[in-house]
Amino acid sequence: MPMQVAIVSPEKEVWSGEADMVVARTTEGEIGVLTGHVPLLGVLVAGGQVRVTTGERTLTVEVDGGFLSVTRQGVSILAEHAVLAGT
């Protein structure tokens, strides 16, 4: 069952939709989030990546700091700066 994911920066919404898994590098290490993950708040590292898997496709977003929030509603990534890799 997919979860809702939103990746936003102060400038714009970078990506949103349903995903099967989110992997992000936080100050505590790399974390993988699947549907039903316990709620948490993590601090993203500067110069890190967030990988979002939807089916067989993986989307990579380059982020410079920010926060990852996991709730029952899904995953929100609030990045100081974020851009889709390859764009």
PyMOL Python script that loads the backbone (N, CA, C, O; Angstrom):
from pymol import cmd

cmd.read_pdbstr("""\
ATOM      1  N   MET A   1       0.840  -1.181   0.000  1.00  0.00           N
ATOM      2  CA  MET A   1       0.000   0.000   0.000  1.00  0.00           C
ATOM      3  C   MET A   1       0.887   1.248   0.000  1.00  0.00           C
ATOM      4  O   MET A   1       1.689   1.428   0.917  1.00  0.00           O
ATOM      5  N   PRO A   2       0.760   2.100  -0.998  1.00  0.00           N
ATOM      6  CA  PRO A   2       1.617   3.294  -1.081  1.00  0.00           C
ATOM      7  C   PRO A   2       1.278   4.331  -0.005  1.00  0.00           C
ATOM      8  O   PRO A   2       0.189   4.329   0.569  1.00  0.00           O
ATOM      9  N   MET A   3       2.246   5.211   0.244  1.00  0.00           N
ATOM     10  CA  MET A   3       2.060   6.316   1.191  1.00  0.00           C
ATOM     11  C   MET A   3       2.196   7.633   0.438  1.00  0.00           C
ATOM     12  O   MET A   3       2.813   7.688  -0.626  1.00  0.00           O
ATOM     13  N   GLN A   4       1.617   8.689   0.995  1.00  0.00           N
ATOM     14  CA  GLN A   4       1.720  10.014   0.394  1.00  0.00           C
ATOM     15  C   GLN A   4       3.077  10.618   0.740  1.00  0.00           C
ATOM     16  O   GLN A   4       3.525  10.540   1.884  1.00  0.00           O
ATOM     17  N   VAL A   5       3.729  11.220  -0.255  1.00  0.00           N
ATOM     18  CA  VAL A   5       5.034  11.851  -0.055  1.00  0.00           C
ATOM     19  C   VAL A   5       4.998  13.233  -0.689  1.00  0.00           C
ATOM     20  O   VAL A   5       4.478  13.410  -1.790  1.00  0.00           O
ATOM     21  N   ALA A   6       5.561  14.215   0.022  1.00  0.00           N
ATOM     22  CA  ALA A   6       5.692  15.569  -0.523  1.00  0.00           C
ATOM     23  C   ALA A   6       7.095  16.073  -0.221  1.00  0.00           C
ATOM     24  O   ALA A   6       7.562  16.006   0.916  1.00  0.00           O
ATOM     25  N   ILE A   7       7.763  16.581  -1.257  1.00  0.00           N
ATOM     26  CA  ILE A   7       9.095  17.166  -1.105  1.00  0.00           C
ATOM     27  C   ILE A   7       8.971  18.626  -1.522  1.00  0.00           C
ATOM     28  O   ILE A   7       8.662  18.928  -2.674  1.00  0.00           O
ATOM     29  N   VAL A   8       9.216  19.527  -0.576  1.00  0.00           N
ATOM     30  CA  VAL A   8       9.055  20.953  -0.846  1.00  0.00           C
ATOM     31  C   VAL A   8      10.276  21.735  -0.390  1.00  0.00           C
ATOM     32  O   VAL A   8      10.992  21.333   0.527  1.00  0.00           O
ATOM     33  N   SER A   9      10.491  22.859  -1.053  1.00  0.00           N
ATOM     34  CA  SER A   9      11.519  23.819  -0.669  1.00  0.00           C
ATOM     35  C   SER A   9      10.811  25.171  -0.540  1.00  0.00           C
ATOM     36  O   SER A   9       9.640  25.280  -0.904  1.00  0.00           O
ATOM     37  N   PRO A  10      11.481  26.182  -0.039  1.00  0.00           N
ATOM     38  CA  PRO A  10      10.826  27.491   0.057  1.00  0.00           C
ATOM     39  C   PRO A  10      10.368  28.028  -1.299  1.00  0.00           C
ATOM     40  O   PRO A  10       9.409  28.798  -1.365  1.00  0.00           O
ATOM     41  N   GLU A  11      11.041  27.632  -2.376  1.00  0.00           N
ATOM     42  CA  GLU A  11      10.711  28.140  -3.708  1.00  0.00           C
ATOM     43  C   GLU A  11       9.505  27.459  -4.331  1.00  0.00           C
ATOM     44  O   GLU A  11       8.706  28.102  -5.012  1.00  0.00           O
ATOM     45  N   LYS A  12       9.368  26.113  -4.092  1.00  0.00           N
ATOM     46  CA  LYS A  12       8.318  25.378  -4.805  1.00  0.00           C
ATOM     47  C   LYS A  12       8.136  23.976  -4.240  1.00  0.00           C
ATOM     48  O   LYS A  12       8.926  23.505  -3.421  1.00  0.00           O
ATOM     49  N   GLU A  13       7.074  23.323  -4.701  1.00  0.00           N
ATOM     50  CA  GLU A  13       6.901  21.900  -4.433  1.00  0.00           C
ATOM     51  C   GLU A  13       7.725  21.167  -5.485  1.00  0.00           C
ATOM     52  O   GLU A  13       7.472  21.309  -6.681  1.00  0.00           O
ATOM     53  N   VAL A  14       8.696  20.396  -5.054  1.00  0.00           N
ATOM     54  CA  VAL A  14       9.598  19.701  -5.974  1.00  0.00           C
ATOM     55  C   VAL A  14       8.954  18.438  -6.519  1.00  0.00           C
ATOM     56  O   VAL A  14       9.056  18.151  -7.712  1.00  0.00           O
ATOM     57  N   TRP A  15       8.285  17.675  -5.643  1.00  0.00           N
ATOM     58  CA  TRP A  15       7.598  16.451  -6.075  1.00  0.00           C
ATOM     59  C   TRP A  15       6.590  16.051  -5.011  1.00  0.00           C
ATOM     60  O   TRP A  15       6.827  16.234  -3.817  1.00  0.00           O
ATOM     61  N   SER A  16       5.462  15.505  -5.451  1.00  0.00           N
ATOM     62  CA  SER A  16       4.512  14.911  -4.512  1.00  0.00           C
ATOM     63  C   SER A  16       3.773  13.792  -5.222  1.00  0.00           C
ATOM     64  O   SER A  16       3.595  13.813  -6.440  1.00  0.00           O
ATOM     65  N   GLY A  17       3.353  12.830  -4.446  1.00  0.00           N
ATOM     66  CA  GLY A  17       2.617  11.700  -5.005  1.00  0.00           C
ATOM     67  C   GLY A  17       2.682  10.511  -4.065  1.00  0.00           C
ATOM     68  O   GLY A  17       3.088  10.630  -2.909  1.00  0.00           O
ATOM     69  N   GLU A  18       2.275   9.365  -4.583  1.00  0.00           N
ATOM     70  CA  GLU A  18       2.317   8.137  -3.799  1.00  0.00           C
ATOM     71  C   GLU A  18       3.630   7.413  -4.046  1.00  0.00           C
ATOM     72  O   GLU A  18       4.148   7.401  -5.163  1.00  0.00           O
ATOM     73  N   ALA A  19       4.162   6.809  -2.989  1.00  0.00           N
ATOM     74  CA  ALA A  19       5.427   6.095  -3.094  1.00  0.00           C
ATOM     75  C   ALA A  19       5.388   4.842  -2.233  1.00  0.00           C
ATOM     76  O   ALA A  19       4.612   4.740  -1.283  1.00  0.00           O
ATOM     77  N   ASP A  20       6.241   3.894  -2.589  1.00  0.00           N
ATOM     78  CA  ASP A  20       6.358   2.652  -1.833  1.00  0.00           C
ATOM     79  C   ASP A  20       7.427   2.754  -0.743  1.00  0.00           C
ATOM     80  O   ASP A  20       7.312   2.127   0.310  1.00  0.00           O
ATOM     81  N   MET A  21       8.482   3.563  -1.011  1.00  0.00           N
ATOM     82  CA  MET A  21       9.581   3.697  -0.055  1.00  0.00           C
ATOM     83  C   MET A  21      10.281   5.034  -0.252  1.00  0.00           C
ATOM     84  O   MET A  21      10.381   5.543  -1.368  1.00  0.00           O
ATOM     85  N   VAL A  22      10.768   5.597   0.862  1.00  0.00           N
ATOM     86  CA  VAL A  22      11.576   6.819   0.841  1.00  0.00           C
ATOM     87  C   VAL A  22      12.847   6.520   1.612  1.00  0.00           C
ATOM     88  O   VAL A  22      12.795   5.971   2.713  1.00  0.00           O
ATOM     89  N   VAL A  23      13.995   6.881   1.038  1.00  0.00           N
ATOM     90  CA  VAL A  23      15.280   6.724   1.715  1.00  0.00           C
ATOM     91  C   VAL A  23      15.943   8.094   1.752  1.00  0.00           C
ATOM     92  O   VAL A  23      16.066   8.758   0.722  1.00  0.00           O
ATOM     93  N   ALA A  24      16.373   8.520   2.949  1.00  0.00           N
ATOM     94  CA  ALA A  24      16.993   9.831   3.110  1.00  0.00           C
ATOM     95  C   ALA A  24      18.163   9.738   4.072  1.00  0.00           C
ATOM     96  O   ALA A  24      18.174   8.902   4.975  1.00  0.00           O
ATOM     97  N   ARG A  25      19.155  10.609   3.871  1.00  0.00           N
ATOM     98  CA  ARG A  25      20.296  10.654   4.784  1.00  0.00           C
ATOM     99  C   ARG A  25      20.051  11.769   5.802  1.00  0.00           C
ATOM    100  O   ARG A  25      19.899  12.939   5.451  1.00  0.00           O
ATOM    101  N   THR A  26      20.017  11.367   7.069  1.00  0.00           N
ATOM    102  CA  THR A  26      19.820  12.320   8.158  1.00  0.00           C
ATOM    103  C   THR A  26      21.112  12.443   8.963  1.00  0.00           C
ATOM    104  O   THR A  26      22.080  11.727   8.710  1.00  0.00           O
ATOM    105  N   THR A  27      21.118  13.345   9.922  1.00  0.00           N
ATOM    106  CA  THR A  27      22.301  13.502  10.772  1.00  0.00           C
ATOM    107  C   THR A  27      22.537  12.270  11.631  1.00  0.00           C
ATOM    108  O   THR A  27      23.628  12.094  12.172  1.00  0.00           O
ATOM    109  N   GLU A  28      21.523  11.411  11.762  1.00  0.00           N
ATOM    110  CA  GLU A  28      21.646  10.168  12.537  1.00  0.00           C
ATOM    111  C   GLU A  28      21.991   8.972  11.652  1.00  0.00           C
ATOM    112  O   GLU A  28      22.167   7.862  12.155  1.00  0.00           O
ATOM    113  N   GLY A  29      22.090   9.188  10.339  1.00  0.00           N
ATOM    114  CA  GLY A  29      22.378   8.111   9.398  1.00  0.00           C
ATOM    115  C   GLY A  29      21.279   7.997   8.357  1.00  0.00           C
ATOM    116  O   GLY A  29      20.305   8.749   8.379  1.00  0.00           O
ATOM    117  N   GLU A  30      21.446   7.044   7.443  1.00  0.00           N
ATOM    118  CA  GLU A  30      20.455   6.854   6.387  1.00  0.00           C
ATOM    119  C   GLU A  30      19.239   6.122   6.949  1.00  0.00           C
ATOM    120  O   GLU A  30      19.370   5.182   7.733  1.00  0.00           O
ATOM    121  N   ILE A  31      18.053   6.571   6.533  1.00  0.00           N
ATOM    122  CA  ILE A  31      16.822   5.971   7.025  1.00  0.00           C
ATOM    123  C   ILE A  31      15.925   5.605   5.853  1.00  0.00           C
ATOM    124  O   ILE A  31      15.797   6.364   4.892  1.00  0.00           O
ATOM    125  N   GLY A  32      15.313   4.442   5.943  1.00  0.00           N
ATOM    126  CA  GLY A  32      14.347   4.005   4.948  1.00  0.00           C
ATOM    127  C   GLY A  32      12.961   3.998   5.575  1.00  0.00           C
ATOM    128  O   GLY A  32      12.780   3.523   6.696  1.00  0.00           O
ATOM    129  N   VAL A  33      11.985   4.525   4.848  1.00  0.00           N
ATOM    130  CA  VAL A  33      10.625   4.624   5.369  1.00  0.00           C
ATOM    131  C   VAL A  33       9.683   3.862   4.450  1.00  0.00           C
ATOM    132  O   VAL A  33       9.654   4.099   3.242  1.00  0.00           O
ATOM    133  N   LEU A  34       8.921   2.953   5.024  1.00  0.00           N
ATOM    134  CA  LEU A  34       7.878   2.218   4.320  1.00  0.00           C
ATOM    135  C   LEU A  34       6.529   2.592   4.931  1.00  0.00           C
ATOM    136  O   LEU A  34       6.481   3.190   6.007  1.00  0.00           O
ATOM    137  N   THR A  35       5.444   2.247   4.260  1.00  0.00           N
ATOM    138  CA  THR A  35       4.113   2.487   4.794  1.00  0.00           C
ATOM    139  C   THR A  35       3.994   1.888   6.192  1.00  0.00           C
ATOM    140  O   THR A  35       4.428   0.761   6.431  1.00  0.00           O
ATOM    141  N   GLY A  36       3.408   2.643   7.108  1.00  0.00           N
ATOM    142  CA  GLY A  36       3.228   2.161   8.470  1.00  0.00           C
ATOM    143  C   GLY A  36       4.402   2.435   9.389  1.00  0.00           C
ATOM    144  O   GLY A  36       4.395   2.002  10.541  1.00  0.00           O
ATOM    145  N   HIS A  37       5.412   3.147   8.903  1.00  0.00           N
ATOM    146  CA  HIS A  37       6.574   3.470   9.740  1.00  0.00           C
ATOM    147  C   HIS A  37       6.131   4.293  10.946  1.00  0.00           C
ATOM    148  O   HIS A  37       5.184   5.075  10.853  1.00  0.00           O
ATOM    149  N   VAL A  38       6.804   4.122  12.062  1.00  0.00           N
ATOM    150  CA  VAL A  38       6.474   4.909  13.247  1.00  0.00           C
ATOM    151  C   VAL A  38       6.748   6.386  12.969  1.00  0.00           C
ATOM    152  O   VAL A  38       7.662   6.711  12.210  1.00  0.00           O
ATOM    153  N   PRO A  39       5.972   7.278  13.570  1.00  0.00           N
ATOM    154  CA  PRO A  39       6.212   8.715  13.368  1.00  0.00           C
ATOM    155  C   PRO A  39       7.610   9.105  13.839  1.00  0.00           C
ATOM    156  O   PRO A  39       8.108   8.592  14.841  1.00  0.00           O
ATOM    157  N   LEU A  40       8.237  10.024  13.097  1.00  0.00           N
ATOM    158  CA  LEU A  40       9.551  10.522  13.485  1.00  0.00           C
ATOM    159  C   LEU A  40       9.829  11.845  12.801  1.00  0.00           C
ATOM    160  O   LEU A  40       9.163  12.221  11.837  1.00  0.00           O
ATOM    161  N   LEU A  41      10.820  12.538  13.319  1.00  0.00           N
ATOM    162  CA  LEU A  41      11.298  13.777  12.728  1.00  0.00           C
ATOM    163  C   LEU A  41      12.808  13.658  12.627  1.00  0.00           C
ATOM    164  O   LEU A  41      13.473  13.372  13.623  1.00  0.00           O
ATOM    165  N   GLY A  42      13.362  13.875  11.431  1.00  0.00           N
ATOM    166  CA  GLY A  42      14.790  13.772  11.228  1.00  0.00           C
ATOM    167  C   GLY A  42      15.334  15.027  10.575  1.00  0.00           C
ATOM    168  O   GLY A  42      14.621  15.717   9.846  1.00  0.00           O
ATOM    169  N   VAL A  43      16.605  15.323  10.839  1.00  0.00           N
ATOM    170  CA  VAL A  43      17.286  16.465  10.242  1.00  0.00           C
ATOM    171  C   VAL A  43      18.101  15.954   9.060  1.00  0.00           C
ATOM    172  O   VAL A  43      18.949  15.076   9.216  1.00  0.00           O
ATOM    173  N   LEU A  44      17.840  16.512   7.872  1.00  0.00           N
ATOM    174  CA  LEU A  44      18.556  16.096   6.662  1.00  0.00           C
ATOM    175  C   LEU A  44      19.946  16.718   6.619  1.00  0.00           C
ATOM    176  O   LEU A  44      20.139  17.851   7.058  1.00  0.00           O
ATOM    177  N   VAL A  45      20.914  15.971   6.088  1.00  0.00           N
ATOM    178  CA  VAL A  45      22.266  16.501   5.953  1.00  0.00           C
ATOM    179  C   VAL A  45      22.348  17.374   4.705  1.00  0.00           C
ATOM    180  O   VAL A  45      21.638  17.146   3.726  1.00  0.00           O
ATOM    181  N   ALA A  46      23.219  18.373   4.754  1.00  0.00           N
ATOM    182  CA  ALA A  46      23.460  19.219   3.586  1.00  0.00           C
ATOM    183  C   ALA A  46      24.189  18.400   2.537  1.00  0.00           C
ATOM    184  O   ALA A  46      25.087  17.625   2.868  1.00  0.00           O
ATOM    185  N   GLY A  47      23.816  18.561   1.288  1.00  0.00           N
ATOM    186  CA  GLY A  47      24.458  17.824   0.204  1.00  0.00           C
ATOM    187  C   GLY A  47      24.024  16.385   0.118  1.00  0.00           C
ATOM    188  O   GLY A  47      24.720  15.574  -0.492  1.00  0.00           O
ATOM    189  N   GLY A  48      22.900  16.038   0.707  1.00  0.00           N
ATOM    190  CA  GLY A  48      22.418  14.660   0.694  1.00  0.00           C
ATOM    191  C   GLY A  48      21.429  14.408  -0.429  1.00  0.00           C
ATOM    192  O   GLY A  48      21.135  15.289  -1.238  1.00  0.00           O
ATOM    193  N   GLN A  49      20.931  13.202  -0.457  1.00  0.00           N
ATOM    194  CA  GLN A  49      19.942  12.800  -1.446  1.00  0.00           C
ATOM    195  C   GLN A  49      18.743  12.166  -0.755  1.00  0.00           C
ATOM    196  O   GLN A  49      18.855  11.571   0.317  1.00  0.00           O
ATOM    197  N   VAL A  50      17.604  12.311  -1.401  1.00  0.00           N
ATOM    198  CA  VAL A  50      16.397  11.602  -1.000  1.00  0.00           C
ATOM    199  C   VAL A  50      15.998  10.751  -2.197  1.00  0.00           C
ATOM    200  O   VAL A  50      15.884  11.257  -3.313  1.00  0.00           O
ATOM    201  N   ARG A  51      15.783   9.454  -1.966  1.00  0.00           N
ATOM    202  CA  ARG A  51      15.353   8.554  -3.038  1.00  0.00           C
ATOM    203  C   ARG A  51      13.928   8.113  -2.759  1.00  0.00           C
ATOM    204  O   ARG A  51      13.612   7.637  -1.668  1.00  0.00           O
ATOM    205  N   VAL A  52      13.071   8.276  -3.761  1.00  0.00           N
ATOM    206  CA  VAL A  52      11.656   7.918  -3.638  1.00  0.00           C
ATOM    207  C   VAL A  52      11.376   6.807  -4.642  1.00  0.00           C
ATOM    208  O   VAL A  52      11.575   6.989  -5.843  1.00  0.00           O
ATOM    209  N   THR A  53      10.916   5.662  -4.158  1.00  0.00           N
ATOM    210  CA  THR A  53      10.615   4.532  -5.028  1.00  0.00           C
ATOM    211  C   THR A  53       9.111   4.417  -5.211  1.00  0.00           C
ATOM    212  O   THR A  53       8.348   4.334  -4.249  1.00  0.00           O
ATOM    213  N   THR A  54       8.704   4.414  -6.485  1.00  0.00           N
ATOM    214  CA  THR A  54       7.298   4.224  -6.847  1.00  0.00           C
ATOM    215  C   THR A  54       7.266   3.084  -7.852  1.00  0.00           C
ATOM    216  O   THR A  54       7.656   3.254  -9.007  1.00  0.00           O
ATOM    217  N   GLY A  55       6.806   1.931  -7.414  1.00  0.00           N
ATOM    218  CA  GLY A  55       6.823   0.770  -8.300  1.00  0.00           C
ATOM    219  C   GLY A  55       8.255   0.403  -8.642  1.00  0.00           C
ATOM    220  O   GLY A  55       9.066   0.158  -7.748  1.00  0.00           O
ATOM    221  N   GLU A  56       8.575   0.362  -9.937  1.00  0.00           N
ATOM    222  CA  GLU A  56       9.929   0.017 -10.375  1.00  0.00           C
ATOM    223  C   GLU A  56      10.777   1.247 -10.647  1.00  0.00           C
ATOM    224  O   GLU A  56      11.932   1.121 -11.054  1.00  0.00           O
ATOM    225  N   ARG A  57      10.229   2.425 -10.431  1.00  0.00           N
ATOM    226  CA  ARG A  57      10.923   3.687 -10.716  1.00  0.00           C
ATOM    227  C   ARG A  57      11.451   4.304  -9.424  1.00  0.00           C
ATOM    228  O   ARG A  57      10.755   4.316  -8.408  1.00  0.00           O
ATOM    229  N   THR A  58      12.687   4.819  -9.462  1.00  0.00           N
ATOM    230  CA  THR A  58      13.260   5.522  -8.318  1.00  0.00           C
ATOM    231  C   THR A  58      13.617   6.938  -8.734  1.00  0.00           C
ATOM    232  O   THR A  58      14.341   7.155  -9.706  1.00  0.00           O
ATOM    233  N   LEU A  59      13.102   7.885  -7.990  1.00  0.00           N
ATOM    234  CA  LEU A  59      13.326   9.302  -8.222  1.00  0.00           C
ATOM    235  C   LEU A  59      14.361   9.785  -7.209  1.00  0.00           C
ATOM    236  O   LEU A  59      14.255   9.468  -6.024  1.00  0.00           O
ATOM    237  N   THR A  60      15.357  10.543  -7.655  1.00  0.00           N
ATOM    238  CA  THR A  60      16.383  11.066  -6.757  1.00  0.00           C
ATOM    239  C   THR A  60      16.278  12.582  -6.686  1.00  0.00           C
ATOM    240  O   THR A  60      16.205  13.262  -7.709  1.00  0.00           O
ATOM    241  N   VAL A  61      16.271  13.096  -5.469  1.00  0.00           N
ATOM    242  CA  VAL A  61      16.206  14.535  -5.233  1.00  0.00           C
ATOM    243  C   VAL A  61      17.429  14.936  -4.421  1.00  0.00           C
ATOM    244  O   VAL A  61      17.688  14.374  -3.356  1.00  0.00           O
ATOM    245  N   GLU A  62      18.183  15.912  -4.928  1.00  0.00           N
ATOM    246  CA  GLU A  62      19.336  16.446  -4.202  1.00  0.00           C
ATOM    247  C   GLU A  62      18.811  17.485  -3.215  1.00  0.00           C
ATOM    248  O   GLU A  62      18.069  18.387  -3.604  1.00  0.00           O
ATOM    249  N   VAL A  63      19.191  17.366  -1.933  1.00  0.00           N
ATOM    250  CA  VAL A  63      18.721  18.306  -0.917  1.00  0.00           C
ATOM    251  C   VAL A  63      19.897  18.918  -0.166  1.00  0.00           C
ATOM    252  O   VAL A  63      20.934  18.280   0.015  1.00  0.00           O
ATOM    253  N   ASP A  64      19.721  20.153   0.263  1.00  0.00           N
ATOM    254  CA  ASP A  64      20.711  20.835   1.104  1.00  0.00           C
ATOM    255  C   ASP A  64      20.050  21.169   2.421  1.00  0.00           C
ATOM    256  O   ASP A  64      19.497  22.256   2.589  1.00  0.00           O
ATOM    257  N   GLY A  65      20.106  20.247   3.345  1.00  0.00           N
ATOM    258  CA  GLY A  65      19.543  20.470   4.667  1.00  0.00           C
ATOM    259  C   GLY A  65      18.026  20.467   4.667  1.00  0.00           C
ATOM    260  O   GLY A  65      17.387  20.423   3.616  1.00  0.00           O
ATOM    261  N   GLY A  66      17.468  20.514   5.853  1.00  0.00           N
ATOM    262  CA  GLY A  66      16.024  20.521   6.014  1.00  0.00           C
ATOM    263  C   GLY A  66      15.581  19.443   6.973  1.00  0.00           C
ATOM    264  O   GLY A  66      16.356  18.976   7.809  1.00  0.00           O
ATOM    265  N   PHE A  67      14.309  19.046   6.843  1.00  0.00           N
ATOM    266  CA  PHE A  67      13.711  18.098   7.777  1.00  0.00           C
ATOM    267  C   PHE A  67      12.903  17.037   7.052  1.00  0.00           C
ATOM    268  O   PHE A  67      12.344  17.283   5.982  1.00  0.00           O
ATOM    269  N   LEU A  68      12.850  15.858   7.649  1.00  0.00           N
ATOM    270  CA  LEU A  68      12.012  14.760   7.180  1.00  0.00           C
ATOM    271  C   LEU A  68      11.014  14.483   8.295  1.00  0.00           C
ATOM    272  O   LEU A  68      11.400  14.272   9.445  1.00  0.00           O
ATOM    273  N   SER A  69       9.738  14.485   7.953  1.00  0.00           N
ATOM    274  CA  SER A  69       8.686  14.221   8.935  1.00  0.00           C
ATOM    275  C   SER A  69       7.872  13.025   8.464  1.00  0.00           C
ATOM    276  O   SER A  69       7.362  13.008   7.343  1.00  0.00           O
ATOM    277  N   VAL A  70       7.756  12.025   9.334  1.00  0.00           N
ATOM    278  CA  VAL A  70       6.954  10.844   9.032  1.00  0.00           C
ATOM    279  C   VAL A  70       5.763  10.847   9.988  1.00  0.00           C
ATOM    280  O   VAL A  70       5.932  10.878  11.207  1.00  0.00           O
ATOM    281  N   THR A  71       4.551  10.814   9.419  1.00  0.00           N
ATOM    282  CA  THR A  71       3.321  10.753  10.213  1.00  0.00           C
ATOM    283  C   THR A  71       2.466   9.624   9.648  1.00  0.00           C
ATOM    284  O   THR A  71       2.858   8.959   8.689  1.00  0.00           O
ATOM    285  N   ARG A  72       1.310   9.413  10.240  1.00  0.00           N
ATOM    286  CA  ARG A  72       0.378   8.407   9.715  1.00  0.00           C
ATOM    287  C   ARG A  72      -0.106   8.783   8.318  1.00  0.00           C
ATOM    288  O   ARG A  72      -0.478   7.911   7.532  1.00  0.00           O
ATOM    289  N   GLN A  73      -0.100  10.082   8.007  1.00  0.00           N
ATOM    290  CA  GLN A  73      -0.560  10.543   6.700  1.00  0.00           C
ATOM    291  C   GLN A  73       0.495  10.352   5.605  1.00  0.00           C
ATOM    292  O   GLN A  73       0.155  10.360   4.422  1.00  0.00           O
ATOM    293  N   GLY A  74       1.763  10.181   5.975  1.00  0.00           N
ATOM    294  CA  GLY A  74       2.807   9.990   4.974  1.00  0.00           C
ATOM    295  C   GLY A  74       4.108  10.665   5.362  1.00  0.00           C
ATOM    296  O   GLY A  74       4.399  10.858   6.543  1.00  0.00           O
ATOM    297  N   VAL A  75       4.892  11.025   4.342  1.00  0.00           N
ATOM    298  CA  VAL A  75       6.225  11.605   4.537  1.00  0.00           C
ATOM    299  C   VAL A  75       6.250  13.003   3.944  1.00  0.00           C
ATOM    300  O   VAL A  75       5.836  13.217   2.805  1.00  0.00           O
ATOM    301  N   SER A  76       6.743  13.955   4.733  1.00  0.00           N
ATOM    302  CA  SER A  76       6.958  15.318   4.246  1.00  0.00           C
ATOM    303  C   SER A  76       8.437  15.626   4.372  1.00  0.00           C
ATOM    304  O   SER A  76       9.043  15.399   5.419  1.00  0.00           O
ATOM    305  N   ILE A  77       9.013  16.145   3.297  1.00  0.00           N
ATOM    306  CA  ILE A  77      10.407  16.553   3.312  1.00  0.00           C
ATOM    307  C   ILE A  77      10.424  18.043   3.043  1.00  0.00           C
ATOM    308  O   ILE A  77      10.009  18.503   1.979  1.00  0.00           O
ATOM    309  N   LEU A  78      10.915  18.796   4.027  1.00  0.00           N
ATOM    310  CA  LEU A  78      10.998  20.238   3.932  1.00  0.00           C
ATOM    311  C   LEU A  78      12.475  20.586   3.821  1.00  0.00           C
ATOM    312  O   LEU A  78      13.190  20.598   4.822  1.00  0.00           O
ATOM    313  N   ALA A  79      12.931  20.867   2.611  1.00  0.00           N
ATOM    314  CA  ALA A  79      14.346  21.093   2.362  1.00  0.00           C
ATOM    315  C   ALA A  79      14.634  22.569   2.155  1.00  0.00           C
ATOM    316  O   ALA A  79      13.822  23.297   1.581  1.00  0.00           O
ATOM    317  N   GLU A  80      15.797  23.006   2.626  1.00  0.00           N
ATOM    318  CA  GLU A  80      16.203  24.389   2.401  1.00  0.00           C
ATOM    319  C   GLU A  80      16.380  24.644   0.903  1.00  0.00           C
ATOM    320  O   GLU A  80      16.062  25.722   0.402  1.00  0.00           O
ATOM    321  N   HIS A  81      16.885  23.647   0.210  1.00  0.00           N
ATOM    322  CA  HIS A  81      17.027  23.700  -1.251  1.00  0.00           C
ATOM    323  C   HIS A  81      16.889  22.272  -1.764  1.00  0.00           C
ATOM    324  O   HIS A  81      17.498  21.354  -1.216  1.00  0.00           O
ATOM    325  N   ALA A  82      16.096  22.079  -2.808  1.00  0.00           N
ATOM    326  CA  ALA A  82      15.888  20.742  -3.372  1.00  0.00           C
ATOM    327  C   ALA A  82      15.712  20.829  -4.874  1.00  0.00           C
ATOM    328  O   ALA A  82      15.048  21.729  -5.387  1.00  0.00           O
ATOM    329  N   VAL A  83      16.322  19.873  -5.575  1.00  0.00           N
ATOM    330  CA  VAL A  83      16.185  19.816  -7.020  1.00  0.00           C
ATOM    331  C   VAL A  83      16.202  18.354  -7.460  1.00  0.00           C
ATOM    332  O   VAL A  83      16.970  17.546  -6.937  1.00  0.00           O
ATOM    333  N   LEU A  84      15.344  18.026  -8.429  1.00  0.00           N
ATOM    334  CA  LEU A  84      15.331  16.672  -8.983  1.00  0.00           C
ATOM    335  C   LEU A  84      16.667  16.408  -9.662  1.00  0.00           C
ATOM    336  O   LEU A  84      17.131  17.229 -10.454  1.00  0.00           O
ATOM    337  N   ALA A  85      17.282  15.285  -9.364  1.00  0.00           N
ATOM    338  CA  ALA A  85      18.542  14.924 -10.010  1.00  0.00           C
ATOM    339  C   ALA A  85      18.309  14.737 -11.502  1.00  0.00           C
ATOM    340  O   ALA A  85      17.316  14.142 -11.922  1.00  0.00           O
ATOM    341  N   GLY A  86      19.232  15.249 -12.284  1.00  0.00           N
ATOM    342  CA  GLY A  86      19.120  15.104 -13.738  1.00  0.00           C
ATOM    343  C   GLY A  86      18.304  16.185 -14.402  1.00  0.00           C
ATOM    344  O   GLY A  86      18.070  16.122 -15.609  1.00  0.00           O
ATOM    345  N   THR A  87      17.851  17.208 -13.627  1.00  0.00           N
ATOM    346  CA  THR A  87      17.093  18.289 -14.253  1.00  0.00           C
ATOM    347  C   THR A  87      17.869  19.574 -14.220  1.00  0.00           C
ATOM    348  O   THR A  87      17.387  20.598 -14.704  1.00  0.00           O
TER     349      THR A  87
END
""", "prot")
cmd.dss("prot")
cmd.show_as("cartoon", "prot")
cmd.util.cbc("prot")
cmd.orient("prot")
